[in-house]
């Protein structure tokens, strides 16, 4: 099992190639989101879209939230799948919102192709992260013979009872259990 | 030399870095034979602890052989000595060191101004940790420079495996201090949150110190199995209510002594406060997730003691201080005063009272360290404690 974990990692690094790709997609998400929030009209023009500025702004907010979640999470896999879902929404929006002039149709086709390529990258990343996680799942180990006491548990109980607790760590007399404070053990 | 180097969140790399050299008269250089990944290293790995810089060498659980000694350290060390290096760097001369409060040594933090600003007053310099504690290169490396080496070491005898001695550097004295500062009485129930390496050592310490019953709380079956082997009654917090079970085991009165061996990255399934902490942490409105602290304060018996060896880094929300005040609880916490305990603990190891190597589940070459950080953090492969060996070929797993 451990060898499977090893194969998913880059040699000498704690991050696997998919971990690093996920972080890259996180930064990409935030950059794209900011662009969509700040310049939705330019995005619409570049993608050959009708006036869909409010929709593009909404998608921008989604991209930023997803990017922050990817970068801030210990487990980016669910958030990469969120990106895949977002990609599908993007493709549907871009394909449906095309202007009916030839120049726009050309730009639109390019935009759809770009989105499809990004979707493939997201899919590859999410699948890779999921596979690594599945591979790391393991049968529960049983450490029930590891007491740490070479002479056995019974001999260990209270073996250090004669240890003198330093004065600065002793419980004040009035807060000690009555049976102990009164010497009635 | 090769070393494990921090480059950012979850980014540890095994790289070549310059060999350490004697910089001060009290320095020594040791050739590392064994080092370990500590739970508090994970706070750096996940970047919850501020003050890390790209290029920092990790590691504060280290032992090895002295290969070079500065002139002022020769009175207590010589080349060839076998030493365990405590994670706290101590001068042995300041007021706090003289009182045995080694983890708050007033001298060794070379970034004292930074620590004064962050904590009000400086604490000791630490190996392989944040720059708030000096930013000293750590011991997950082939060689380690030990500042103040004449006092910052634990001499250990030959003929005993590293695995039995290595944890004198941190987790064994940390678990011991956690239990000792509870002032365990024969009538006490000691409840310990977290069955990671420190939790396991705390369980053994509470058993040795003679607690009436020791209760261990975690969610991972393999860790609970190890806790049970050490003499603890176990509670799986994913399967039962911790508060209800603790009250049931103590006749409704709660445990007298509660120990937090979890710290700032508490994992609590489904609790409202845990979700609150996650959300606030994600929005950078809270640095730590103190679910365990809240639960301890709530369930502890009045006039009881809360011991906190778990590491916290910054600002925490919704702490029920009303419960602490009204129940008259005592809180004892702090980084471990390692050298205060190690003579006694070394004797206990030599007398076979305890063998700390029970906790090791993975032994790997140093080069595998980066992957092992991930395995340890994600608690995969039954991982509880990782030991790394420079120069080792292949790996050993539980």
HADDOCK unambig.tbl for C-alpha pairs under 7 A between the chains (distance, minus, plus):
assign (segid A and resid 2 and name CA) (segid B and resid 381 and name CA) 6.56 0.50 0.50
assign (segid A and resid 6 and name CA) (segid B and resid 371 and name CA) 6.86 0.50 0.50
assign (segid A and resid 9 and name CA) (segid B and resid 371 and name CA) 6.72 0.50 0.50
assign (segid A and resid 12 and name CA) (segid B and resid 13 and name CA) 5.45 0.50 0.50
assign (segid A and resid 12 and name CA) (segid B and resid 14 and name CA) 4.90 0.50 0.50
assign (segid A and resid 12 and name CA) (segid B and resid 367 and name CA) 5.95 0.50 0.50
assign (segid A and resid 12 and name CA) (segid B and resid 368 and name CA) 6.39 0.50 0.50
assign (segid A and resid 12 and name CA) (segid B and resid 370 and name CA) 5.98 0.50 0.50
assign (segid A and resid 13 and name CA) (segid B and resid 11 and name CA) 6.95 0.50 0.50
assign (segid A and resid 13 and name CA) (segid B and resid 12 and name CA) 5.80 0.50 0.50
assign (segid A and resid 13 and name CA) (segid B and resid 13 and name CA) 4.43 0.50 0.50
assign (segid A and resid 13 and name CA) (segid B and resid 14 and name CA) 6.48 0.50 0.50
assign (segid A and resid 13 and name CA) (segid B and resid 370 and name CA) 4.98 0.50 0.50
assign (segid A and resid 13 and name CA) (segid B and resid 371 and name CA) 6.41 0.50 0.50
assign (segid A and resid 14 and name CA) (segid B and resid 10 and name CA) 6.70 0.50 0.50
assign (segid A and resid 14 and name CA) (segid B and resid 11 and name CA) 5.66 0.50 0.50
assign (segid A and resid 14 and name CA) (segid B and resid 12 and name CA) 5.26 0.50 0.50
assign (segid A and resid 14 and name CA) (segid B and resid 13 and name CA) 6.40 0.50 0.50
assign (segid A and resid 14 and name CA) (segid B and resid 370 and name CA) 4.11 0.50 0.50
assign (segid A and resid 14 and name CA) (segid B and resid 371 and name CA) 4.69 0.50 0.50
assign (segid A and resid 14 and name CA) (segid B and resid 373 and name CA) 6.64 0.50 0.50
assign (segid A and resid 14 and name CA) (segid B and resid 374 and name CA) 6.17 0.50 0.50
assign (segid A and resid 15 and name CA) (segid B and resid 10 and name CA) 6.80 0.50 0.50
assign (segid A and resid 15 and name CA) (segid B and resid 11 and name CA) 6.03 0.50 0.50
assign (segid A and resid 72 and name CA) (segid B and resid 282 and name CA) 6.81 0.50 0.50
assign (segid A and resid 136 and name CA) (segid B and resid 380 and name CA) 6.18 0.50 0.50
assign (segid A and resid 136 and name CA) (segid B and resid 381 and name CA) 6.95 0.50 0.50
assign (segid A and resid 137 and name CA) (segid B and resid 380 and name CA) 6.82 0.50 0.50
assign (segid A and resid 138 and name CA) (segid B and resid 380 and name CA) 6.93 0.50 0.50
assign (segid A and resid 138 and name CA) (segid B and resid 381 and name CA) 5.83 0.50 0.50
assign (segid A and resid 140 and name CA) (segid B and resid 221 and name CA) 6.72 0.50 0.50
assign (segid A and resid 140 and name CA) (segid B and resid 222 and name CA) 5.96 0.50 0.50
assign (segid A and resid 140 and name CA) (segid B and resid 382 and name CA) 6.51 0.50 0.50
assign (segid A and resid 141 and name CA) (segid B and resid 222 and name CA) 5.16 0.50 0.50
assign (segid A and resid 141 and name CA) (segid B and resid 382 and name CA) 5.41 0.50 0.50
assign (segid A and resid 142 and name CA) (segid B and resid 222 and name CA) 5.37 0.50 0.50
assign (segid A and resid 142 and name CA) (segid B and resid 225 and name CA) 6.14 0.50 0.50
assign (segid A and resid 143 and name CA) (segid B and resid 222 and name CA) 6.15 0.50 0.50
assign (segid A and resid 143 and name CA) (segid B and resid 225 and name CA) 5.40 0.50 0.50
assign (segid A and resid 143 and name CA) (segid B and resid 226 and name CA) 4.84 0.50 0.50
assign (segid A and resid 144 and name CA) (segid B and resid 225 and name CA) 4.89 0.50 0.50
assign (segid A and resid 144 and name CA) (segid B and resid 226 and name CA) 5.28 0.50 0.50
assign (segid A and resid 144 and name CA) (segid B and resid 228 and name CA) 6.77 0.50 0.50
assign (segid A and resid 144 and name CA) (segid B and resid 229 and name CA) 4.93 0.50 0.50
assign (segid A and resid 145 and name CA) (segid B and resid 229 and name CA) 5.99 0.50 0.50
assign (segid A and resid 146 and name CA) (segid B and resid 226 and name CA) 6.03 0.50 0.50
assign (segid A and resid 146 and name CA) (segid B and resid 229 and name CA) 5.78 0.50 0.50
assign (segid A and resid 146 and name CA) (segid B and resid 358 and name CA) 5.59 0.50 0.50
assign (segid A and resid 147 and name CA) (segid B and resid 226 and name CA) 6.99 0.50 0.50
assign (segid A and resid 147 and name CA) (segid B and resid 229 and name CA) 4.58 0.50 0.50
assign (segid A and resid 147 and name CA) (segid B and resid 230 and name CA) 4.33 0.50 0.50
assign (segid A and resid 147 and name CA) (segid B and resid 358 and name CA) 6.97 0.50 0.50
assign (segid A and resid 148 and name CA) (segid B and resid 230 and name CA) 6.65 0.50 0.50
assign (segid A and resid 148 and name CA) (segid B and resid 354 and name CA) 5.71 0.50 0.50
assign (segid A and resid 148 and name CA) (segid B and resid 355 and name CA) 5.09 0.50 0.50
assign (segid A and resid 148 and name CA) (segid B and resid 356 and name CA) 6.04 0.50 0.50
assign (segid A and resid 148 and name CA) (segid B and resid 358 and name CA) 5.01 0.50 0.50
assign (segid A and resid 149 and name CA) (segid B and resid 353 and name CA) 6.18 0.50 0.50
assign (segid A and resid 149 and name CA) (segid B and resid 354 and name CA) 4.72 0.50 0.50
assign (segid A and resid 149 and name CA) (segid B and resid 355 and name CA) 6.07 0.50 0.50
assign (segid A and resid 150 and name CA) (segid B and resid 352 and name CA) 5.97 0.50 0.50
assign (segid A and resid 150 and name CA) (segid B and resid 353 and name CA) 6.60 0.50 0.50
assign (segid A and resid 150 and name CA) (segid B and resid 354 and name CA) 6.20 0.50 0.50
assign (segid A and resid 150 and name CA) (segid B and resid 355 and name CA) 6.50 0.50 0.50
assign (segid A and resid 151 and name CA) (segid B and resid 353 and name CA) 6.80 0.50 0.50
assign (segid A and resid 153 and name CA) (segid B and resid 230 and name CA) 6.92 0.50 0.50
assign (segid A and resid 153 and name CA) (segid B and resid 231 and name CA) 6.62 0.50 0.50
assign (segid A and resid 156 and name CA) (segid B and resid 207 and name CA) 6.85 0.50 0.50
assign (segid A and resid 156 and name CA) (segid B and resid 208 and name CA) 5.51 0.50 0.50
assign (segid A and resid 156 and name CA) (segid B and resid 353 and name CA) 6.82 0.50 0.50
assign (segid A and resid 157 and name CA) (segid B and resid 207 and name CA) 5.15 0.50 0.50
assign (segid A and resid 157 and name CA) (segid B and resid 208 and name CA) 5.14 0.50 0.50
assign (segid A and resid 157 and name CA) (segid B and resid 210 and name CA) 5.59 0.50 0.50
assign (segid A and resid 158 and name CA) (segid B and resid 207 and name CA) 6.21 0.50 0.50
assign (segid A and resid 158 and name CA) (segid B and resid 208 and name CA) 4.65 0.50 0.50
assign (segid A and resid 158 and name CA) (segid B and resid 209 and name CA) 5.05 0.50 0.50
assign (segid A and resid 158 and name CA) (segid B and resid 210 and name CA) 3.56 0.50 0.50
assign (segid A and resid 159 and name CA) (segid B and resid 208 and name CA) 5.05 0.50 0.50
assign (segid A and resid 159 and name CA) (segid B and resid 209 and name CA) 6.65 0.50 0.50
assign (segid A and resid 160 and name CA) (segid B and resid 208 and name CA) 4.96 0.50 0.50
assign (segid A and resid 160 and name CA) (segid B and resid 209 and name CA) 4.81 0.50 0.50
assign (segid A and resid 161 and name CA) (segid B and resid 208 and name CA) 6.79 0.50 0.50
assign (segid A and resid 161 and name CA) (segid B and resid 209 and name CA) 4.69 0.50 0.50
assign (segid A and resid 161 and name CA) (segid B and resid 210 and name CA) 5.55 0.50 0.50
assign (segid A and resid 165 and name CA) (segid B and resid 180 and name CA) 6.36 0.50 0.50
assign (segid A and resid 165 and name CA) (segid B and resid 183 and name CA) 6.54 0.50 0.50
assign (segid A and resid 169 and name CA) (segid B and resid 181 and name CA) 4.91 0.50 0.50
assign (segid A and resid 169 and name CA) (segid B and resid 183 and name CA) 6.63 0.50 0.50
assign (segid A and resid 170 and name CA) (segid B and resid 181 and name CA) 6.98 0.50 0.50
assign (segid A and resid 170 and name CA) (segid B and resid 183 and name CA) 5.48 0.50 0.50
assign (segid A and resid 171 and name CA) (segid B and resid 183 and name CA) 6.24 0.50 0.50
assign (segid A and resid 175 and name CA) (segid B and resid 303 and name CA) 5.70 0.50 0.50
